[in-house]
Amino acid sequence: MTTLFVLDVPENTPIAAVAGQDPAVMIDRVGPYYRIVSDAPIVIDRRATKARHAVWYSSVAGLHRSRITQWDKDAMRIEPR
C-alpha cells in the first residue's frame, strides 16, 4: 500500500485532485491532511496540478510505508517500500 499525506490547504487542493483522477487512488482526510492511498504507485503530473515549483516541492507532509522515487519539475512518483 502506498500512502502520501498532503496538508489540506488551498494551494495543495489541486495536487490531491489530480492524484484522485486515477481510479486506483483513494483520498480521504486525516486531521488537517489529505491521505492519498493506492495499492499501485501514485503518480502526479505537476503541470496538471498547475502548482508553482515552491508549492510543489513543499507539498509532501508525510509518507507511510512508502518512498519517493521521482519528485522533479515534471512529476511525483510514490511507491511502496
Backbone bond lengths (Angstrom), bond angles and torsions (degrees), N, CA, C in turn:
res aa  C-N    CA-C-N  psi(-1)  N-CA   C-N-CA  omega(-1)  CA-C   N-CA-C  phi
1 M - - - 1.446 - - 1.525 108.20 -
2 T 1.306 116.26 132.57 1.455 123.75 178.98 1.523 108.10 -104.12
3 T 1.335 117.60 128.59 1.463 120.58 -177.57 1.522 110.06 -135.31
4 L 1.326 114.76 127.87 1.459 123.63 178.75 1.519 107.89 -123.73
5 F 1.330 117.10 135.38 1.458 122.39 174.96 1.520 109.13 -111.41
6 V 1.335 115.68 133.10 1.460 123.22 179.30 1.525 107.25 -131.38
7 L 1.327 117.21 131.59 1.461 120.73 179.87 1.526 109.69 -60.58
8 D 1.328 115.68 134.63 1.470 121.82 -179.59 1.529 109.12 -82.31
9 V 1.329 114.98 84.66 1.464 123.06 173.53 1.526 107.05 -129.61
10 P 1.321 118.71 157.02 1.466 120.55 -175.83 1.529 114.46 -52.83
11 E 1.320 117.49 -36.14 1.465 120.18 -178.53 1.526 112.18 -64.53
12 N 1.342 117.44 -29.91 1.466 121.37 -176.98 1.519 113.80 -94.40
13 T 1.322 117.96 -9.70 1.465 120.59 -179.18 1.531 112.52 -54.61
14 P 1.346 120.09 -43.64 1.468 119.17 178.79 1.533 113.14 -63.49
15 I 1.314 117.69 -29.34 1.465 120.54 179.09 1.523 109.20 -66.23
16 A 1.327 117.13 -46.79 1.464 120.79 177.46 1.525 110.69 -64.93
17 A 1.320 117.21 -39.26 1.463 120.68 -179.14 1.524 111.69 -63.52
18 V 1.323 117.12 -43.75 1.467 120.15 178.91 1.526 110.48 -66.45
19 A 1.320 117.40 -41.26 1.468 120.01 177.15 1.524 110.26 -59.77
20 G 1.328 116.91 -39.86 1.458 121.98 -178.62 1.506 115.34 -70.45
21 Q 1.326 118.27 -9.57 1.465 120.59 176.15 1.523 112.32 -71.36
22 D 1.316 116.45 -19.54 1.465 121.39 176.38 1.527 107.59 -78.07
23 P 1.345 118.41 122.52 1.465 119.73 -177.99 1.529 113.99 -63.39
24 A 1.325 118.24 -16.92 1.462 121.77 179.39 1.524 112.06 -83.32
25 V 1.330 116.98 -7.26 1.473 122.13 -175.15 1.527 110.46 -101.63
26 M 1.324 115.28 134.90 1.467 121.64 173.88 1.523 107.96 -114.07
27 I 1.327 116.12 138.72 1.463 120.79 179.66 1.518 108.52 -126.03
28 D 1.331 115.44 132.01 1.448 121.17 170.96 1.522 107.66 -141.93
29 R 1.317 116.84 -173.07 1.462 120.32 -179.26 1.520 109.58 -120.15
30 V 1.308 114.80 139.58 1.458 123.13 173.62 1.521 105.50 -127.62
31 G 1.310 116.56 109.58 1.458 119.69 -175.31 1.520 109.42 57.02
32 P 1.331 117.84 -130.93 1.465 120.38 -178.58 1.538 113.52 -89.95
33 Y 1.331 117.47 21.15 1.463 121.06 -175.09 1.524 112.21 -121.72
34 Y 1.344 114.97 147.92 1.451 120.22 163.19 1.517 106.36 -80.69
35 R 1.318 117.08 133.67 1.465 121.26 171.65 1.522 105.76 -107.25
36 I 1.323 115.83 118.85 1.462 123.26 -177.14 1.525 106.48 -110.16
37 V 1.330 117.15 116.66 1.462 122.32 -170.68 1.522 110.45 -128.74
38 S 1.336 115.50 142.97 1.461 121.19 176.13 1.525 109.47 -155.98
39 D 1.325 115.85 151.35 1.466 120.28 172.36 1.524 110.49 -77.69
40 A 1.318 116.07 -19.19 1.470 122.74 179.43 1.528 108.23 -105.98
41 P 1.327 117.88 170.99 1.465 119.09 173.50 1.532 110.82 -58.00
42 I 1.313 115.74 148.19 1.461 122.34 175.95 1.522 106.96 -99.19
43 V 1.324 116.42 124.15 1.462 121.28 179.40 1.524 108.11 -124.34
44 I 1.343 115.95 125.59 1.456 121.44 -178.97 1.525 108.17 -124.42
45 D 1.323 116.42 124.30 1.457 122.62 179.13 1.533 108.99 -82.96
46 R 1.327 117.67 119.96 1.459 120.38 -176.93 1.521 112.52 -61.69
47 R 1.299 117.74 -42.00 1.468 119.86 -177.65 1.519 111.48 -63.70
48 A 1.320 117.20 -33.95 1.469 120.26 178.02 1.531 111.25 -66.43
49 T 1.324 116.84 -28.76 1.467 120.51 179.24 1.528 111.99 -79.86
50 K 1.317 116.48 -20.56 1.468 123.51 -175.31 1.527 111.77 60.84
51 A 1.332 116.19 23.72 1.466 121.01 179.35 1.523 110.70 -77.28
52 R 1.309 115.43 136.21 1.458 120.09 172.72 1.523 108.02 -67.73
53 H 1.308 116.36 158.71 1.472 119.91 -177.03 1.525 112.36 -58.04
54 A 1.320 118.24 -41.15 1.465 120.86 -178.83 1.529 110.99 -61.52
55 V 1.314 117.21 -41.46 1.465 121.16 177.79 1.521 109.71 -68.59
56 W 1.316 116.67 -45.51 1.466 122.32 -178.39 1.527 111.25 -56.17
57 Y 1.309 116.70 -49.19 1.469 120.46 -175.22 1.533 113.23 -79.19
58 S 1.311 118.38 -3.77 1.465 120.45 176.14 1.529 111.93 -115.56
59 S 1.322 117.63 10.10 1.468 120.87 -172.44 1.529 114.85 -79.77
60 V 1.312 118.93 -25.73 1.467 120.58 -176.85 1.526 109.78 -78.10
61 A 1.333 115.14 119.68 1.466 120.30 177.63 1.521 110.75 -96.38
62 G 1.327 116.83 -26.85 1.456 119.48 179.93 1.513 112.11 179.50
63 L 1.323 114.56 166.58 1.466 123.17 178.17 1.523 107.91 -133.75
64 H 1.324 116.22 153.25 1.458 120.60 173.83 1.524 108.33 -129.55
65 R 1.317 115.42 116.84 1.471 122.17 -179.06 1.527 111.67 51.06
66 S 1.310 115.58 38.45 1.461 122.37 -177.04 1.516 109.33 -140.40
67 R 1.339 115.32 167.32 1.464 120.06 176.12 1.519 108.92 -145.13
68 I 1.311 115.08 151.46 1.461 121.14 177.47 1.526 107.59 -85.94
69 T 1.320 116.62 121.77 1.466 120.31 177.96 1.528 111.87 -107.41
70 Q 1.318 116.99 -13.09 1.466 121.61 173.37 1.519 107.37 -152.08
71 W 1.319 115.62 133.07 1.466 120.72 175.46 1.513 106.20 -157.89
72 D 1.306 114.82 84.10 1.455 120.60 -177.64 1.525 109.22 -131.61
73 K 1.323 116.35 -167.45 1.462 120.08 -176.44 1.521 113.15 -67.65
74 D 1.333 117.27 -12.37 1.464 120.70 -178.29 1.526 113.73 -98.67
75 A 1.325 116.84 -43.54 1.469 119.16 -172.36 1.519 111.86 -159.17
76 M 1.324 113.53 164.36 1.463 121.93 170.98 1.525 106.88 -120.10
77 R 1.325 116.46 133.24 1.464 120.85 178.22 1.522 107.34 -129.37
78 I 1.338 114.83 123.97 1.454 122.45 179.23 1.525 106.72 -115.97
79 E 1.336 115.65 130.19 1.461 120.34 -179.08 1.527 109.80 -125.88
80 P 1.335 116.27 156.92 1.465 117.86 176.10 1.515 111.22 -64.24
81 R 1.314 115.82 150.07 1.466 120.72 178.03 1.491 111.36 -75.39
